[in-house]
Amino acid sequence: MEEQTGVLCVTGSDPIGGAGIQADVCTSVGMGTGVHTVVTAVRQGEDAWYDLPVPVVKAQVETVLRRYRPRVARIGLVRSAALAEALRQMLQDRCRVVCAPGILSFDGRPLLEDGEIPGIARQLVPLSTLLMLRAAEAEKLLRMTVRNDQEMLLAARLLHEQGARWVLLRGASRTDGRLSALLYGPGCQRFFSSYHDGWSGRGIGAAFSAAVAIALAAGDELPDAVAKAHDYLHAHVLYRQEDAGSPAGRTADLYDRFLSLLEQHGREQHELRAYASMLCITPRYLARVTAAAAGRTPRQVMAAFLTSKSRELLVSTRLSVQEISRRMGFSSEAVFCKFIRQQTGVSPNALRK
């Protein structure tokens, strides 16, 4: 049987807002992959939508399922219970589903009729491997307030009991410029938070859910996929804010994370592309970060780290130069000695004295 690959994104097209299919495509490009897309509705103005007929959407989905057999489906804007039912029938037992239904816009305006919400919930909540909602959308689904940690836990438990295997709720409380979030699932009740700036903007929820779906399709377990998507979106928001002239503290945050990764992995990992991947940014952007934060290239930062740690071992231990070169991840003693001489002007043995 042909192996399942890729992500199917089923949502609306938002050419004026950068959400919907547009956010999915941008996210997939940013994460170095591709997605298959199916349009459910097209924005015609600030509050006007044209809904594609259900048979047209079904035909699109069936074509992708038959030809590509995606591992994960990402469901976004679904504006009718009839379409939700059709999607459940097509996707159930065929792939995992990340569902981020477009109930409210980023600024709180309704994206569908209230009368459609119960039927959509009946079809899509039990279909969801991961159900992603903002607190205000959970309030619409459950008809309860979701304004603090306890109410988030209750809402997540109720949605889990309705069939969603995992639930991710965000934005119930705001403190110190941060938004709270909760990941709830089998054996897991994990709160985390994100900087408020940018995370409430248009298209962020779509990009977040697309990033989770892409990570799942790549083989990550769900909590790891959420963490990777969060890191990617954090970096993505930083791009946009810094390009718009926002405070340099965001660059410092990325730089600090790079230094932390060097501390964790620098002795065995000397490939800068790997660190850019861990940060969910490109090597070129990593170079911009280190230039802005320290006036150095990423390679110069790594060289300083390796030199400092090597010097510590040379001065404070009796390990041989060969043993130290191995501990610091160099391919040979000769390569290590050449590196130390380039960085310090003397040999490792001279440095040790």
C-alpha positions in Angstrom: 0.0 0.0 0.0 1.3 3.5 -0.8 2.6 5.4 2.2 0.6 8.3 3.6 2.4 11.6 3.2 1.7 15.3 3.6 -1.0 17.5 5.0 -4.4 18.4 3.6 -5.6 21.9 4.5 -9.4 22.5 4.3 -10.4 26.0 5.0 -11.4 29.4 3.5 -9.5 31.7 1.2 -8.7 35.1 2.7 -6.8 37.1 0.1 -7.2 40.4 2.1 -6.2 39.1 5.5 -3.4 36.6 5.2 -5.5 33.9 7.1 -7.0 30.7 5.8 -5.4 28.9 2.9 -2.9 31.8 2.6 -1.7 31.2 6.1 -1.4 27.5 5.5 0.8 28.0 2.4 3.0 30.6 4.1 3.5 28.3 7.0 4.4 25.3 4.9 6.9 27.3 2.9 8.4 28.7 6.1 8.7 25.1 7.5 10.3 23.8 4.3 7.5 21.6 3.1 4.2 21.7 1.1 0.5 21.2 1.7 -2.5 20.1 -0.4 -5.2 22.7 -0.2 -9.0 22.6 -0.5 -11.1 25.8 -0.4 -14.4 25.9 1.5 -15.3 29.6 1.1 -13.9 32.8 -0.4 -13.9 36.1 1.4 -15.6 38.8 -0.8 -15.2 41.7 1.6 -14.6 42.5 5.2 -17.6 40.5 6.4 -18.9 38.8 3.2 -18.2 35.3 2.2 -19.0 33.1 -0.8 -19.5 29.5 0.3 -18.5 26.8 -2.2 -21.3 24.2 -2.7 -20.7 21.1 -0.5 -20.4 18.8 -3.5 -17.6 21.0 -4.9 -15.7 20.8 -1.6 -16.3 17.1 -1.4 -14.9 16.6 -4.9 -11.7 18.5 -4.0 -11.2 16.5 -0.8 -11.8 13.2 -2.4 -9.3 14.0 -5.2 -6.6 14.8 -2.6 -7.4 11.7 -0.5 -7.3 9.4 -3.5 -4.2 10.7 -5.1 -2.0 11.7 -2.1 -3.4 9.9 1.0 -2.3 12.7 3.4 -1.4 11.7 6.9 -3.0 14.7 8.5 -5.9 17.0 7.7 -6.0 20.6 8.9 -9.6 21.8 9.1 -10.2 25.5 9.4 -13.2 27.6 8.2 -16.3 25.4 7.9 -19.4 27.5 7.7 -22.2 24.8 7.6 -23.1 21.7 9.5 -23.8 20.0 6.2 -20.1 20.5 5.1 -18.9 19.4 8.5 -20.8 16.2 8.2 -19.4 15.5 4.8 -15.9 16.1 6.0 -16.4 13.7 8.9 -17.6 11.0 6.6 -14.6 11.5 4.3 -11.9 11.9 6.8 -12.9 9.6 9.7 -10.4 6.7 10.1 -8.4 7.9 7.0 -6.0 10.4 8.7 -5.4 12.4 11.8 -7.3 15.7 12.1 -6.1 19.0 13.5 -9.3 21.1 13.7 -9.2 24.9 14.3 -12.8 25.8 13.2 -13.2 29.5 12.2 -15.9 30.5 14.6 -14.7 34.0 15.3 -12.3 36.3 13.5 -9.1 37.5 15.2 -11.0 40.6 16.4 -14.1 38.7 17.6 -16.5 39.0 14.7 -18.6 35.9 13.9 -17.5 34.0 10.8 -20.6 31.9 10.6 -24.3 31.8 11.7 -24.8 30.9 15.4 -27.4 28.3 14.3 -24.7 26.3 12.5 -22.4 26.0 15.4 -24.0 23.1 17.3 -24.1 20.9 14.1 -20.5 21.7 13.2 -19.4 20.9 16.8 -21.3 17.5 16.7 -19.4 16.5 13.5 -15.9 18.0 14.0 -15.2 17.7 17.7 -15.3 13.9 17.8 -13.2 13.8 14.6 -10.4 15.9 16.1 -7.1 14.4 17.0 -6.4 17.9 18.2 -9.1 20.6 18.6 -7.6 24.1 18.7 -9.8 27.0 19.9 -9.4 30.4 21.4 -11.2 30.9 24.7 -13.9 33.0 23.1 -14.7 30.3 20.6 -14.9 27.7 23.3 -17.4 29.9 25.0 -19.5 29.8 21.8 -19.3 26.0 21.6 -19.9 25.2 25.3 -22.1 28.2 26.2 -20.0 28.9 29.3 -17.4 31.5 30.3 -13.8 30.6 29.8 -11.8 33.4 31.5 -9.3 31.7 33.9 -7.3 28.6 34.4 -10.0 26.6 36.1 -12.5 27.4 33.5 -10.0 26.5 30.8 -9.5 23.1 32.4 -13.3 22.5 32.7 -13.8 23.5 29.0 -11.0 21.3 27.8 -12.3 18.4 29.8 -15.9 18.8 28.4 -14.5 19.0 24.8 -12.4 15.9 25.5 -15.5 14.1 26.7 -17.3 15.1 23.5 -14.7 13.2 21.5 -11.7 15.4 20.9 -8.6 13.4 21.8 -6.5 16.5 22.5 -7.6 20.0 23.1 -5.6 23.2 22.9 -7.2 26.4 24.3 -5.5 29.8 24.2 -6.1 33.3 25.4 -8.4 32.9 28.4 -6.3 35.1 30.6 -3.8 37.9 30.0 -1.1 38.8 32.5 2.1 40.7 32.1 1.7 41.0 28.4 1.3 37.3 27.9 -1.6 35.0 26.8 -2.3 31.8 28.6 -2.8 28.5 26.8 -3.6 24.9 27.8 -2.8 21.6 26.2 -5.1 18.9 27.5 -5.1 15.3 26.5 -4.3 11.7 27.7 -2.2 12.1 30.8 -1.4 15.8 30.0 -2.6 19.1 31.5 0.0 21.6 30.5 -0.3 25.3 30.7 2.1 27.6 28.8 2.0 31.2 27.7 3.1 33.4 24.7 3.9 37.0 24.3 0.6 38.9 23.7 2.0 41.1 20.9 1.4 39.4 17.5 -0.3 36.2 18.9 -3.7 37.8 18.7 -3.3 39.0 15.2 -5.0 37.9 12.0 -4.1 34.5 10.7 -2.0 33.4 13.7 -4.4 30.7 14.7 -4.5 29.3 11.2 -0.7 29.3 11.0 -0.4 27.7 14.4 -2.7 24.8 13.5 -1.0 24.4 10.1 2.4 24.2 11.8 1.0 21.5 14.2 -0.4 19.5 11.3 2.9 19.7 9.4 4.9 18.5 12.5 2.5 15.7 13.0 2.8 14.6 9.4 6.5 14.6 9.8 6.2 12.0 12.6 6.3 14.1 15.8 4.1 13.0 18.8 1.4 15.5 19.5 2.8 17.4 22.5 6.1 17.7 20.6 4.3 18.9 17.5 2.6 21.6 19.5 5.9 22.7 21.0 7.6 22.8 17.6 4.7 24.8 16.1 4.8 27.2 19.0 8.5 27.8 18.5 8.0 28.3 14.8 5.2 30.8 15.3 7.2 32.6 18.0 10.0 33.1 15.5 7.5 33.9 12.7 5.9 36.6 14.9 9.4 38.0 15.7 10.1 38.3 12.0 7.1 40.4 11.4 7.5 42.6 14.4 11.2 43.3 13.9 10.7 44.0 10.2 8.1 46.5 11.4 10.5 48.2 13.8 9.4 46.6 17.1 11.7 46.5 20.1 15.0 44.8 19.8 14.3 42.7 22.9 12.7 40.2 20.6 16.0 39.7 18.7 17.7 39.3 22.1 15.2 36.6 23.0 16.2 34.6 19.9 19.8 35.2 20.5 19.5 34.0 24.1 17.8 30.8 22.8 20.6 30.3 20.4 23.2 30.5 23.2 21.1 28.1 25.3 21.1 25.6 22.4 24.8 25.9 22.0 25.2 25.1 25.7 23.1 22.0 25.3 24.4 20.7 21.9 27.5 22.7 21.0 29.9 19.9 22.0 28.5 17.4 19.5 26.7 19.6 16.9 28.7 22.0 14.9 26.3 22.5 12.0 24.7 25.9 12.1 21.8 24.8 9.9 20.8 22.4 12.7 20.5 25.3 15.2 18.4 27.4 12.8 16.1 24.4 12.5 15.8 24.0 16.3 14.8 27.7 16.4 12.4 27.3 13.5 14.2 30.0 11.5 16.4 30.1 8.4 20.2 30.2 8.7 20.1 33.6 7.0 17.7 34.9 9.7 20.0 33.5 12.4 22.8 35.6 10.9 20.6 38.7 11.2 19.8 37.8 14.8 23.5 37.4 15.9 24.5 40.5 13.9 21.9 42.6 15.6 22.4 41.2 19.1 26.2 40.7 19.2 27.7 42.2 16.0 29.0 38.7 15.0 28.1 35.9 12.6 26.6 32.7 13.9 29.9 30.9 13.1 31.9 33.5 15.2 29.5 32.9 18.1 29.9 29.2 17.8 33.7 29.5 17.6 33.8 31.6 20.7 31.7 29.0 22.5 33.9 26.1 21.4 37.1 28.1 22.3 35.8 28.9 25.7 34.8 25.4 26.6 38.0 23.9 25.2 40.1 26.4 27.2 38.2 25.3 30.4 39.0 21.6 29.7 42.6 22.4 28.8 43.3 24.5 31.9 41.2 22.7 34.6 41.6 19.0 33.6 44.3 16.5 32.8 42.6 15.2 29.7 44.8 14.7 26.7 44.4 17.0 23.8 43.0 14.1 21.8 40.4 13.4 24.5 39.4 17.0 24.6 39.1 17.2 20.9 36.8 14.2 21.0 34.7 15.7 23.8 34.3 18.9 21.9 33.0 17.1 18.8 36.0 17.6 16.4 36.7 15.0 13.8 40.3 14.6 14.8 43.0 16.0 17.0 44.6 17.7 14.0 41.4 19.6 13.2 41.0 20.6 16.8 44.6 21.9 17.1 44.2 23.9 13.9 40.9 25.4 15.2 42.5 26.4 18.5 45.5 28.0 16.8 43.2 30.0 14.5 41.2 31.3 17.4 43.9 32.0 20.0 47.2 32.2 18.0 48.7 29.4 20.0 48.5 25.6 20.2 46.4 23.7 22.7 49.4 22.7 24.7 50.7 26.3 24.8 47.2 27.4 25.9 47.3 24.8 28.7 50.5 26.3 30.1 
